Amino acid sequence: MRLFKTPNINFMKYRFIALAFSAAVILAGILNLAFGQGFKFGVDFRGGTLLRILFAQPTSVGAVRQDLRAIGLGEASIQEIEKGGREFQIRTQLPKAEGEADLELEAHEIMANRVIETLASEENAIDRERGLKDLNAIDEKSLAFLLEPVIPEESAAAAEKIARFRKDQGLIRSLDEVERLGLAAEAVAELREKTYLGSLAVLSRETVGPQVGADLRKKATLATIWALVGMLAYITLRFKV
């Protein structure tokens, strides 16, 4: 398996080329930080909302962006997770605002809700106005409370079944799927009357306030500096000064 029978490479001969290449890369990085786009911080460091959404029907990144442009979020980062145009990851950020951290965090939560409502179909908006609950979005506790009047002793178990099925499938497309879970007929009838099937489901949702992101940036910068100092100290002690 020996690739070189008589390895005798004069690495030091090319030291000036290597140094010049390294200097060029470092200089390009410094210029980019000073005059270019600089670091592209994610939601954790800049603050914002990260949504992972599953659509009932296939769509495209362009269609999602067009809907978000209507609420001033056309520059949001939109990434298709799987082929087929049903699952997307959306990163949205608000301009840096001055105020308390709680207010900034609340602003991001409101923005996330606007994104979800904007991407939902018009039929969903009509159903919401009628006071119906989205079966693809309602939490397990609220679902149990909804079913309690018709099946008081089995409401918690029924809500757990529906939540588990929704977690496994990602999205409930038909109430017939719920009926096959073995729920009582009264529960299914209640769901048909008081819920609707939303056109999308939020698989995950993360929100970070701008002040929290700034604190993370500071700590990450210090951690990087101390790591470099530590490596330099080890190399100095391990080899010649």
Solvent accessible surface area in square Angstrom, and as a share of the most:
residue,aa,sasa,rsa
1,M,230,1.03
2,R,176,0.64
3,L,158,0.78
4,F,127,0.53
5,K,172,0.73
6,T,119,0.69
7,P,89,0.56
8,N,141,0.72
9,I,95,0.48
10,N,93,0.47
11,F,149,0.62
12,M,121,0.54
13,K,133,0.56
14,Y,114,0.43
15,R,102,0.37
16,F,133,0.55
17,I,120,0.61
18,A,57,0.44
19,L,115,0.57
20,A,63,0.49
21,F,140,0.58
22,S,53,0.34
23,A,59,0.45
24,A,58,0.45
25,V,86,0.49
26,I,109,0.55
27,L,102,0.51
28,A,60,0.47
29,G,34,0.33
30,I,97,0.49
31,L,86,0.43
32,N,68,0.35
33,L,91,0.45
34,A,68,0.52
35,F,169,0.70
36,G,47,0.46
37,Q,143,0.63
38,G,16,0.15
39,F,139,0.58
40,K,170,0.72
41,F,77,0.32
42,G,32,0.31
43,V,10,0.05
44,D,75,0.39
45,F,68,0.28
46,R,124,0.45
47,G,2,0.02
48,G,0,0.00
49,T,0,0.00
50,L,33,0.16
51,L,0,0.00
52,R,83,0.30
53,I,0,0.00
54,L,15,0.07
55,F,17,0.07
56,A,19,0.15
57,Q,133,0.59
58,P,88,0.55
59,T,44,0.26
60,S,59,0.38
61,V,49,0.28
62,G,50,0.48
63,A,41,0.32
64,V,3,0.02
65,R,63,0.23
66,Q,122,0.54
67,D,58,0.30
68,L,0,0.00
69,R,138,0.51
70,A,85,0.66
71,I,36,0.18
72,G,65,0.63
73,L,22,0.11
74,G,9,0.09
75,E,171,0.76
76,A,10,0.08
77,S,53,0.34
78,I,19,0.10
79,Q,90,0.40
80,E,69,0.31
81,I,53,0.27
82,E,104,0.46
83,K,202,0.86
84,G,50,0.48
85,G,5,0.05
86,R,65,0.24
87,E,17,0.08
88,F,0,0.00
89,Q,29,0.13
90,I,0,0.00
91,R,80,0.29
92,T,1,0.00
93,Q,51,0.23
94,L,61,0.31
95,P,114,0.72
96,K,167,0.71
97,A,54,0.42
98,E,180,0.80
99,G,40,0.38
100,E,118,0.53
101,A,39,0.30
102,D,108,0.56
103,L,107,0.53
104,E,11,0.05
105,L,70,0.35
106,E,93,0.42
107,A,38,0.29
108,H,3,0.01
109,E,65,0.29
110,I,93,0.47
111,M,10,0.04
112,A,0,0.00
113,N,65,0.33
114,R,117,0.43
115,V,0,0.00
116,I,32,0.16
117,E,94,0.42
118,T,40,0.23
119,L,14,0.07
120,A,18,0.14
121,S,41,0.27
122,E,143,0.64
123,E,112,0.50
124,N,8,0.04
125,A,35,0.27
126,I,100,0.51
127,D,23,0.12
128,R,91,0.33
129,E,148,0.66
130,R,162,0.59
131,G,54,0.52
132,L,30,0.15
133,K,105,0.44
134,D,29,0.15
135,L,0,0.00
136,N,6,0.03
137,A,68,0.53
138,I,20,0.10
139,D,79,0.41
140,E,76,0.34
141,K,172,0.73
142,S,46,0.30
143,L,0,0.00
144,A,19,0.15
145,F,155,0.65
146,L,29,0.14
147,L,0,0.00
148,E,83,0.37
149,P,101,0.64
150,V,53,0.30
151,I,15,0.08
152,P,89,0.56
153,E,167,0.75
154,E,96,0.43
155,S,8,0.05
156,A,68,0.52
157,A,55,0.42
158,A,6,0.05
159,A,0,0.00
160,E,80,0.36
161,K,78,0.33
162,I,0,0.00
163,A,19,0.15
164,R,125,0.46
165,F,38,0.16
166,R,37,0.13
167,K,173,0.73
168,D,102,0.53
169,Q,109,0.48
170,G,10,0.09
171,L,6,0.03
172,I,1,0.01
173,R,134,0.49
174,S,41,0.26
175,L,23,0.11
176,D,69,0.36
177,E,42,0.19
178,V,0,0.00
179,E,86,0.39
180,R,180,0.66
181,L,49,0.24
182,G,60,0.58
183,L,23,0.11
184,A,32,0.25
185,A,81,0.63
186,E,99,0.44
187,A,0,0.00
188,V,8,0.05
189,A,58,0.45
190,E,16,0.07
191,L,0,0.00
192,R,120,0.44
193,E,116,0.52
194,K,79,0.34
195,T,7,0.04
196,Y,20,0.08
197,L,50,0.25
198,G,5,0.05
199,S,31,0.20
200,L,9,0.04
201,A,4,0.03
202,V,50,0.29
203,L,75,0.37
204,S,51,0.33
205,R,90,0.33
206,E,91,0.41
207,T,32,0.19
208,V,26,0.15
209,G,3,0.03
210,P,13,0.08
211,Q,87,0.39
212,V,78,0.45
213,G,0,0.00
214,A,35,0.27
215,D,65,0.34
216,L,70,0.35
217,R,70,0.26
218,K,130,0.55
219,K,123,0.52
220,A,39,0.30
221,T,76,0.44
222,L,83,0.41
223,A,63,0.49
224,T,79,0.46
225,I,87,0.44
226,W,171,0.60
227,A,55,0.42
228,L,104,0.52
229,V,74,0.43
230,G,40,0.38
231,M,108,0.48
232,L,121,0.60
233,A,50,0.39
234,Y,136,0.52
235,I,90,0.46
236,T,45,0.26
237,L,152,0.76
238,R,143,0.52
239,F,128,0.53
240,K,190,0.81
241,V,166,0.95
